[in-house]
Amino acid sequence: MNLNMNVKSWLWAWLAAALAFAATLGLTSGRGAGELAYAAMSFGAFAAIVGLGQMLVITLGPGNVDLSIPATMTLAGTLALKVMGSDPGTAWLGLAVALATGLGVGLANFALIFLLRLPPIIATLAASLIYQSLAIWSNRGLRIKPPEGLADFATGRLLGVPNVAWVALLLAVVTWVLLERSVWGRWLLASGQNLRAARLAGVPVQAVRAATYLAVAVFAALAGYLLSSFSGGAALNMGAEYLLMSIAVVVIGGSSIAGGNSNVPGVLGAALFMFLVVSMLNSYGAGAGVRNVMTGAIIIAIVIAASARRTRP
């Protein structure tokens, strides 16, 4: 892994977030800085969690991406809330159900990829329709509120920082340690850089792929559990905006879209940047369509810039 390139990408992502923060404050003449920072950390945390999972999958190399993240979030949040039923003391049970849902989704996705030899994009997209249908069937129009203690945690803060942001930071640290200090992390990076060479070197590439698709699904399930608790219930479209968002924060954060290189701090900075950009567009009255166009344009611009750097003599 190129440490200098990773540091530069990390700095650029956070610099972009700082500039977006300043620009957004400029629209309000500097009012509400504390509220804006708190909102950015709160909502950016969900994008960071799913972005970390997507980063791991994209690190596997070209063609690897998980398009079932929104449906996984919805299904995990719905099932967790249904099991808890707003009853006090059931938060850990709900968490267990959400994580088990993520494991099941990850296993199903990898089974489609490995056993049926489907491209990951096709496999996860097709599977997402099933997961979304299961969420609709289990929800049946009911909006169950999370237990009071869980809702208080999801919307609460510690040392002035949102609890969900602390969760995202903890996951980021764990992910960084795994990538930088564990055998699995080295195997993942090697597989993404050159799959054939990694296989010849004795890397269990299919086991690495399986673990990675399990990880992204578990991260998405955790995000769905926290988001449904944060927002007071599981809506059937609550994960929709995180499909493009999960890819955007990976690309903007400096991870290579071609695989073999990841950037954990960059994902955190990019998550803040994306929320602040959305806030700035909202201040101008831009609709969801404009926000999606802007997000897509940012991704395309960064991919083009990254490609130019790789081809530069």
ABEGO torsion letter per residue (X at the ends): XBAAAAAAAAAAAAAAAAAAAAAAAAAAGGBGAAAAAAAAAAAAAAAAAAAAAAAAAAAAEBGBBBAAAAAAAAAAAAAAAAAAGGBBGAAAAAAAAAAAAAAAAAAAAAAAAAAAGBBAAAAAAAAAAAAAAAAAAAAGGBBBBBBAAAAAAAABBBGGBBAAAAAAAAAAAAAAAAAAABAAAAAAAAAAABAAAAAAAGBBAAAAAAAAAAAAAAAAAAAAAAAAAAAGEBBAAAAAAAAAAAAAAAAAAGBBAAEGBBBAAAAAAAAAAAAAAAAAAAAAGBBAAAAAAAAAAAAAAAAAAAAAAAABX
